[in-house]
Amino acid sequence: MALKTRLCLSLVIPDSPGQSTSLEELRVTPGGIPRKIWHVLCSLPAQRALAWAIVLMFVAADITLVGQHALVRYQSYHADAFDLGNMDQAVWNTLHGHLLRFTNRGADWYGPPTRLGVHVEPILLLIAPLYLIYTDPETLLVLQTVALALGGIPLLLLGLRRLPELPPIDALLTSVPATASVAATDTLDPHLSDRYALYLLPDPQSYMADYVVIDLSDDIPANQAADQQMYAAMLVSGNYRIVGTAGQVVLLEHLSLQSPALQIQGRGAANERLFPGKHT
């Protein structure tokens, strides 16, 4: 016997203080749980959180595995003078008052005994105080491993900049009933395609849709003029009314879904938008 739990919820919209919208009764069944989890994971906040979790997990794994390998390599006498030996000497001398001094150099170097004669590495001045905690080349190996692994975080941040911000269109699209027929412009179409009847503007079948969702600002250039014309025709016909907007996204509802009083009100509002001041 399937377990069913009935939940009655009331949603209070922050932008409209004091107003509440009753949601239809929800049924939660064990079979529906995976689908709900999937929808949560498909949301933009969940994807961002998942991306952070994956990156941090790999950063920790990189520090652990690569760091262990580097330390074992040093401890088993397989590390080299270039560059671990001479870098360690330069840092050790800096801590003891001899700025970037190193004499641990190759036979082909005849310059002064300073790292500045080879490379300019001011970061060694910041590393030197760490030798107060633990004086050993292992400090350099651990620091290098951590620094390289943490490089994954700015790469993640750069990648997240290519993702859109949390779209306010989300709540608008989810307000469209799953059983309703919908017509939508190109970029909104995939977000509403899990339904029996879906039309792509400017397909003439769009006039049969219960709901129409339009975003002309992100429309295909080749379809923009036709979509704009269809949008205007829907408003002129008096068969649709605007029930919500989010940014440049507009949601229309067919008046056949409303009571007669609301149908009259909707037609009047549509005419007023198209012909302001000409109706009483």
Secondary structure, DSSP 8 states (H G I E B T S, - for coil): ----EEE--EEE-TTSTT-EEE---EEE-GGGHHHHHHHHHHSHHHHHHHHHHHHHHHHHHHHHHHHHHHHHHHHTT---IIIIIHHHHHHHHHHTT-TTB-----TT--S-SBGGGT---THHHHHGGGGGT--SHHHHHHHHHHHHHHTHHHHHHHHHHTS----THHHHHHTS-TTS-EEE-TTTGGGG-SSS-EEETT-GGGGG-SEEEE-GGGS-HHHHHHHHHHHHHHHHHTSEEEEEEETTEEEEEEGGGS-HHHHHHHHHHHHHHHSTTS--
